[in-house]
């Protein structure tokens, strides 16, 4: 039986990619306001109907699975932290448009059986938790049972330290059982390109600043927000590039810090010869779990380097989704 899916805030279709990887038979409708992201989605997954601006959507198409990853900018510690309060007008408050559409679907007797939410783990912090609990109560009143958990991409075969809150809500009393982590440790060097254009590298003068006094030939000292003012970084380590002196966890051993939407997705690496460079767009897409074939068709849309970074940083790590969908639709992990 074909699974009918609606992907709200669909981006480049991490959910569709995960379902495809599992070999599940599905059809999809997306809701994406960013035309460039939508064009990349269609290049990767084929032409797909787009509902457009969620605030103008009146009714959800009938579906079995609804996914929603509403904007995180107003929740994220790195963002404005303006919250997601209903009627607040923040980008993160678009969550309540999801609620409006679900209420309408329930009134029409065609509420989706399963909902999947993904957002930054800051949705659970002191500033946002009461609104998050209000959202769970709202879903409970519609008849959903919700289970949530923070998953880190590094525990699912991806060398990126990226914590995200996932919540599965099922119509009825079944509670979802989240899968265990995958004991599979890929290293950053496993996804790096061998031949990288010179434009991605920092100048020797800039790198020289990091090679502090009496440094060993095997590592550099990279500036960051520690008491010492630096951390030791070795070849194959990941680096925060956009605000190193302010960020904790600036150096990550053999994996990268959380990818963002900026240049190099805000991250870089110590390359051969202790040279420092930004990640390439292709490497960022790999670090979100997309195959090179997806990156290549999106790159040829055409899409700028800036957009390719943004599309990766805004997406969801595919193996995390794959593990969840496998638990829902193949292993039937309910209690």
Secondary structure, DSSP 8 states (H G I E B T S, - for coil): --EEEEEET-TTTHHHHHHHHTT--EEEEEE---HHHHHHHHHHH----B---GGG--S----SEEEE----TTTSTTS------TTS--GGGGHHHHHHHHHHHHHTT---SEEEEEEEGGGGSTTTHHHHHHHHHHHHHTTEEEEEEEEEGGGGT-SB--EEEEEEEEESS--B-----------GGGT--SS--GGGB--HHHHHHHS-TT--TTEEEEE-SSSSSEEEEETT-EEE-SSGGG-TT-EETTSB----SSGGGGEEEE-GGG-EEE--HHHHHHTTT--HHHHHHHHTTT--HHHHHHHHHTS--HHHHHHHHHHHHTS--B-
